[in-house]
Amino acid sequence: MSSSAKNVRPGAGEPLDAIDERLLAALVADARISNKQLAELVGIAPSTALMRTRALSERGIIEGFEANLSLSAIGRSVQALIAVRLRAHDREQIDRFTSRVPNLPAVLSTFHTSGSVDYLLHIAVATTEDLRDWVLDNLATDPVVGHTETTLVFDHIQGNHGPLP
């Protein structure tokens, strides 16, 4: 298998070439980089950089750009990981949970997992009292939820923002 053939994302079509990989690396490092700076960094014309970046978005390789906020600066310094086990594993129960809980304001991420728990929630709230109330109000009283286990997060150390080829 050639090195470029293994860089095909399922459903993405054509493989990434060296220019695509350099564009992605630059955007992962700084998503706010100007198109002109991006083109200079990669060594292509600005029009080519714009066209290729748009194509990467259209192919679903770039899913979006986001602002990373300081949770403590916005009053949500208490983070927790909450393991959730559902009472039943039927489509209705799963759909009820996934249509409601991931959209709650405190929820940063929702992971559907295998193993002893069904979901892992990453949430951020202002205080430990808010955490207790959030679990009681949103999980403990939900008839779909069978069990929860809450783990406080002391520090969240970011990893690589997009494993690149």
Salt bridges, closest charged atoms under 4 A:
ASP17 OD1 - ARG52 NH1 3.06
ASP20 OD1 - ARG52 NH1 2.87
ASP20 OD2 - ARG59 NH1 3.76
GLU40 OE2 - LYS36 NZ 3.99
GLU63 OE2 - ARG9 NH2 3.95
ASP95 OD1 - ARG91 NH1 3.58
ASP118 OD1 - HIS89 NE2 2.81
ASP133 OD1 - ARG132 NH2 3.16
ASP142 OD1 - ARG96 NH1 3.64
ASP142 OD2 - ARG100 NH2 2.63
